[in-house]
């Protein structure tokens, strides 16, 4: 049995891990509307704080397995290189912009003054727009991976 036999499983695991790595940063700004975090918010926060290294490691391993199964010539494809650059940009935004922004949202959530509520609303709107941008990058990556255009 060759590694190519397991290609569908490796691909499904790889895609699932790639989505799981970005999911908290994409979804958390939309779960901050109530005063106390709900079950979904708590799970996303846990995943973001505890699962990032494990998911990232699994993503790297499955990525190497995909290259081994499909061949190293895959690494020379412009669409793949562009998709990897977009994914790296998305991860950088998630780590350096979205994570601190969501943390700030969580600290502002308990304040009750009108000024604090207005600040919370502005900050939440900003974080949601960042999520929209990140989701757009994910869509572009999916487009590149599915169509494999000749760039």
Backbone torsions as a table, in degrees:
resi	resn	phi	psi	omega
1	UNK	NA	132.8	-179.3
2	UNK	-100.8	169.3	178.4
3	UNK	-63.7	-31.8	179.7
4	UNK	-62.3	-24.7	177.1
5	UNK	-61.4	-34.7	-177.0
6	UNK	-93.7	9.0	-176.4
7	UNK	-53.1	-46.7	-180.0
8	UNK	-60.1	-40.5	-179.7
9	UNK	-67.4	-45.0	179.5
10	UNK	-61.4	-42.1	-179.4
11	UNK	-64.5	-43.7	179.1
12	UNK	-63.2	-44.7	179.5
13	UNK	-64.3	-42.4	-179.1
14	UNK	-62.0	-47.5	179.7
15	UNK	-64.3	-42.0	179.2
16	UNK	-61.3	-42.9	179.3
17	UNK	-67.5	-38.7	178.6
18	UNK	-62.0	-41.3	178.1
19	UNK	-69.6	-42.5	-179.3
20	UNK	-62.3	-32.1	-179.8
21	UNK	-68.0	-33.3	-178.8
22	UNK	-96.3	-19.0	-173.2
23	UNK	-53.6	-46.6	-179.4
24	UNK	-59.5	-43.2	-179.5
25	UNK	-67.5	-31.1	178.8
26	UNK	-75.7	-38.2	-169.7
27	UNK	-97.9	-29.6	-175.8
28	UNK	-56.4	-39.3	178.9
29	UNK	-61.3	-20.1	179.9
30	UNK	-91.2	-3.6	-178.7
31	UNK	-107.9	11.4	-173.2
32	UNK	-101.0	20.8	-175.6
33	UNK	-78.5	-26.0	-179.3
34	UNK	-96.2	166.7	-177.1
35	UNK	-70.7	-37.4	179.3
36	UNK	-114.1	142.6	-177.6
37	UNK	-66.3	135.4	177.6
38	UNK	-83.6	-174.3	-177.5
39	UNK	-61.3	-43.6	-179.7
40	UNK	-63.4	-44.8	178.8
41	UNK	-60.7	-44.8	-179.6
42	UNK	-62.6	-40.4	179.1
43	UNK	-67.1	-41.3	178.3
44	UNK	-66.1	-40.8	177.4
45	UNK	-63.3	-42.1	178.3
46	UNK	-62.5	-45.8	179.8
47	UNK	-60.7	-41.1	-178.8
48	UNK	-68.0	-39.4	-176.3
49	UNK	-87.6	-28.3	-174.9
50	UNK	-110.0	-24.3	-172.8
51	UNK	-101.3	-5.8	-172.7
52	UNK	-60.0	-48.0	-178.1
53	UNK	-67.6	-41.3	-179.8
54	UNK	-66.0	-45.5	180.0
55	UNK	-65.3	-44.5	178.2
56	UNK	-60.9	-40.7	176.9
57	UNK	-64.2	-44.0	177.3
58	UNK	-62.9	-38.1	178.3
59	UNK	-63.7	-42.4	178.3
60	UNK	-64.6	-43.4	-179.8
61	UNK	-63.5	-47.2	-179.8
62	UNK	-67.3	-32.0	175.4
63	UNK	-62.9	-44.1	177.3
64	UNK	-64.1	-41.2	178.2
65	UNK	-62.8	-38.1	177.1
66	UNK	-63.5	-42.9	178.9
67	UNK	-64.6	-40.7	178.6
68	UNK	-65.3	-38.2	-178.8
69	UNK	-74.1	-37.0	-175.0
70	UNK	-96.1	-18.5	180.0
71	UNK	105.1	148.9	-175.5
72	UNK	-72.2	-15.6	177.0
73	UNK	-62.5	-20.9	177.7
74	UNK	-59.8	-33.8	-178.1
75	UNK	-67.8	-14.1	178.6
76	UNK	-92.8	1.1	-178.5
77	UNK	-77.7	124.0	-178.4
78	UNK	-59.4	-36.9	-179.6
79	UNK	-64.8	-35.8	179.0
80	UNK	-71.2	-42.5	178.7
81	UNK	-61.7	-42.5	177.3
82	UNK	-64.2	-42.0	178.4
83	UNK	-62.4	-40.0	178.2
84	UNK	-66.2	-38.7	177.0
85	UNK	-64.7	-43.3	178.1
86	UNK	-63.7	-39.6	179.0
87	UNK	-66.1	-41.9	177.7
88	UNK	-62.6	-41.9	177.3
89	UNK	-62.0	-41.8	178.6
90	UNK	-62.4	-42.5	178.6
91	UNK	-65.0	-39.7	178.3
92	UNK	-63.7	-43.1	177.0
93	UNK	-63.2	-43.1	-180.0
94	UNK	-60.1	-44.2	-174.3
95	UNK	-78.6	-42.7	-172.2
96	UNK	-97.3	-15.5	-179.7
97	UNK	-116.4	-53.9	-172.3
98	UNK	-72.5	-45.0	-179.5
99	UNK	-59.2	-50.4	178.0
100	UNK	-64.1	-34.7	179.2
101	UNK	-65.1	-42.2	178.0
102	UNK	-67.4	-38.5	177.1
103	UNK	-61.0	-41.0	178.0
104	UNK	-65.7	-40.4	177.0
105	UNK	-57.7	-42.3	-179.0
106	UNK	-66.5	-32.8	178.5
107	UNK	-75.8	-30.9	179.8
108	UNK	-78.1	-19.1	-172.4
109	UNK	-61.9	-30.9	-177.1
110	UNK	-81.1	-11.1	-177.9
111	UNK	-76.4	146.0	-172.6
112	UNK	-117.3	-8.6	-178.6
113	UNK	-69.0	158.4	179.7
114	UNK	-62.8	-39.2	178.6
115	UNK	-64.2	-40.8	179.3
116	UNK	-66.7	-39.6	178.2
117	UNK	-64.2	-40.4	178.1
118	UNK	-65.5	-41.6	178.1
119	UNK	-63.8	-41.7	178.1
120	UNK	-61.6	-42.9	-179.7
121	UNK	-64.6	-43.4	178.1
122	UNK	-62.0	-45.8	-178.5
123	UNK	-64.9	-42.1	179.2
124	UNK	-63.8	-41.0	178.2
125	UNK	-62.6	-42.9	178.3
126	UNK	-60.1	-46.1	-178.7
127	UNK	-65.5	-35.1	178.2
128	UNK	-67.5	-40.1	177.4
129	UNK	-63.9	-36.4	175.1
130	UNK	-63.2	-40.6	177.1
131	UNK	-61.8	-40.2	177.3
132	UNK	-61.0	-43.1	177.8
133	UNK	-62.8	-42.9	178.1
134	UNK	-63.5	-40.8	177.8
135	UNK	-64.2	-36.7	175.7
136	UNK	-61.2	-40.9	176.6
137	UNK	-64.0	-41.0	177.4
138	UNK	-61.7	-41.3	177.1
139	UNK	-62.3	-40.8	178.1
140	UNK	-64.6	-39.7	177.9
141	UNK	-63.8	-45.9	178.9
142	UNK	-60.5	-41.6	177.8
143	UNK	-59.5	-47.8	-179.8
144	UNK	-62.7	-41.3	-178.4
145	UNK	-68.7	-33.6	-177.6
146	UNK	-83.6	-38.1	-174.8
147	UNK	-92.9	-25.5	-178.7
148	UNK	47.1	58.8	-176.0
149	UNK	-67.9	152.6	176.1
150	UNK	-83.0	102.4	-177.3
151	UNK	-92.1	NA	NA
